[in-house]
Structures are given as structure tokens and as C-alpha cells.
Amino acid sequence: MKDLFRLRRAGLVEYACAITRDRAAAEDVVQDAWVRLHGSDAFAAADRPEAFLYRTVRNLALDRMRRTRFERLHFTDHDAADLRAQADEPTPEAAAASREALRKTLTAMQALPQRMQIAVQMHRIEGARLKDIAERLGVSVTVAHELVAEGVERCRDALRRRG
């Protein structure tokens, strides 16, 4: 899968960008597709893996576009402020669960190789684009994407583990 993804990445981003009309959103869609399909039994069993990959990107891009359109139509700035105010007061159980998830995520982040840790932090925390991450680390955009995707997957695995 990694080879297919590496070969088709630029085309996948262009394909997603045509749907989302937002290059940053397209990059995120392609990354999400990689994370979802990496190690997926359905992808491994696909007769036409390239078509499966493009269909997944298309579906994720359409979902993102619909969600964005829905949010614009149904949420005003006032609604967003109300939602943020409600979110500022979590239940004690939710607060404890959040603290535990944060602890696990920080532990997982610290265990990542340095370049992967930098890539994940820049992309997921600082909001940096893959192009900027690639420049900072002196790697290609594809390698930067792989570092972020693998790092995010490792953090998700840590959150899934008990204890």
C-alpha cells in the first residue's frame, strides 16, 4: 500500500482538492485516507486497490465538504460561542477521561522518533502544512506525510490500549 500511496499521493491530493476546493483540506483528506486504509483488511483484499484508494479519498472529501456546508448553514458565530461555552464546563468524568487521554497521548508522543514527533507536533498541534514540515525536516512532502500519518497512528494505538 505504501508504494501505491507514494506513487499516487500528488494525484490524490489534486483529486480531493477538486472536490473540497481547499488544498489544505485536500491534504488532510488524503492523510485521513492513508490512516484509515493502512493495515485495513478491506484494502488488502481489494481487487483494484488504486480504485479503492481513490474511492476512499472521494468519499472522505465529499463527507468533509458536506460537513463544512452543514456547519456554515446551521451554525452562526453566536451558536459557535454557545457551543464553546458549554464545552468549557465538562463533567468530572469527562475531565478525568480527557486527562487520561492527554497523558497517554503525551507518553506516546515522547516515545516517537524525533523527526516523527516534530512532524506530528507541527501538523496536528501547530497546524503547519506538510510542505512546511518537509522543508523544516529536509525531506519530501511525501515523507513528511508518512511521518505524520505513522505518528498519529501510533498515538491512536496508545489511546486504544488499556492501562
Salt bridges, closest charged atoms under 4 A:
GLU14 OE2 - ARG23 NH1 2.60
GLU27 OE1 - ARG9 NH2 2.40
ASP28 OD2 - ARG64 NH2 3.76
ASP28 OD1 - HIS123 NE2 3.52
GLU50 OE2 - ARG8 NE 2.84
ASP63 OD1 - ARG66 NH1 3.35
ASP82 OD2 - HIS78 ND1 3.37
GLU100 OE2 - ARG103 NH2 2.50
ASP132 OD1 - ARG129 NH2 3.37
GLU146 OE2 - ARG6 NH2 2.84
GLU150 OE2 - ARG154 NE 3.19
GLU153 OE2 - ARG160 NH1 3.37
ASP157 OD1 - ARG160 NH1 2.58
